[in-house]
């Protein structure tokens, strides 16, 4: 369903699940910009846990982006309803 696009899937779903990246209350798009930048730079989530598994490779790449690019990604995530 289109209204659930980018809203993630449960951890027990095929492929291990996916996080909600929308700007709704339970999505990472609702995070403050500083929290998103820290996530892009070192993989730390708001609860102090760190991204792991295949996501660590993504963090290696987002950490190499300029801060301007990281901020642009944050603005995009914060705009997804």
C-alpha positions, 0 to 999 in steps of 0.5 A, spaced: 500 500 500 502 506 498 500 509 504 505 505 508 511 506 503 517 507 507 514 505 513 518 499 514 517 492 516 517 488 522 524 484 524 521 478 523 519 479 516 523 476 510 530 479 509 530 481 517 525 487 517 526 494 515 526 501 519 521 506 518 524 512 515 518 516 515 517 523 519 511 520 523 512 519 531 515 512 530 520 513 524 527 516 524 525 522 520 522 524 526 529 525 529 532 531 531 537 533 525 543 533 530 541 525 532 540 524 524 547 527 523 550 523 529 547 516 526 550 518 519 557 519 522 557 514 527 551 509 527 548 511 534 541 511 534 537 516 539 537 510 545 544 509 545 544 503 541 548 502 534 547 500 527 550 493 526 550 488 521 549 490 514 548 497 516 555 498 518 557 498 511 552 504 510 554 508 516 561 507 513 559 511 507 554 516 510 560 518 514 564 519 508 559 524 506 560 532 507 556 535 513 552 539 507 550 532 504 548 529 511 544 535 512 540 534 506 539 527 507 536 529 514 532 534 511 529 529 506 527 524 511 524 529 516 520 531 510 517 524 509 510 523 511 
